[in-house]
Amino acid sequence: MAKPRHSPGIALPSLVTHIRRNQMEPEMNVQKNGDSGSYDAVVDGQVVGMIVYHTQRGDQRVTFSHTIVEPEYRGRGIATRLVKHALDDLRAQDLKLTNYCSFVADYIADHPEYKELIDSRFPGRATVPDRAPRERAN
């Protein structure tokens, strides 16, 4: 029986891990859709998830109401990457967050560097749990 052939510079276990990671975390783009008030997760040209938000004209605050991911795409890191992108966008625009989404609240608890984005006057109903961040899988 012949040995499996692979590139000499790539360790086979690393290649398998890379393939599995790509299957679990599909290539995704995030688009901010001001018309619909959403950050959209797009995979293969299809919106598979979103964070619904709204703003008041002239306000320096954004309200997140909920995060949605299509059932067949759940468990692949879509919502996590979507939330990170949306929070990074708020930070870049120097905006504050009023949060009603429990998924976003848990994400911020696990990534306390985003806690400063929460508007102290209007934090929303989904408060960030006061706990140590959970360990992240690599």
Steps between C-alpha positions, in 0.01 A plus 500: 500500500643837401547774760266800468670786320496856625713808465830462684464837674152437645452276799201276432333556842523877446340464158214294646449756778497778238237318294280431804527859619394625156203263498397617846568868431397574141641801320276787595469871427317749717305781338339787685156552349376842608173460308393194699685594820713188512852367489469210256715185500538395137620153395512410130298810413218410740410678826522226765493713813454852627507735795195724497570854616352845494625852556339835560604775261786698653534261795841359591337177614402181316246250635550129427172310531597146402737272312363244255678216317326260263467157667720315249785747568487494880797366692751620240612824664284724279334691787828541687678649198196714420490648852875568498471684168200707616668596830821592318292720269338678797843557655641638173210748481528592870141388564344360817285188523161438656462124498190279509670189358613233747749354248674837471500533880669160537753589229594820684534307827747270324677795333508771770691736272159586350329581831585869463262516201193447721317829557495544879186717483308260272659153526193307377338194656760241400760591757854370473550222757749588771722196468843395387530438126448138394798321350512526122553196280797534267 
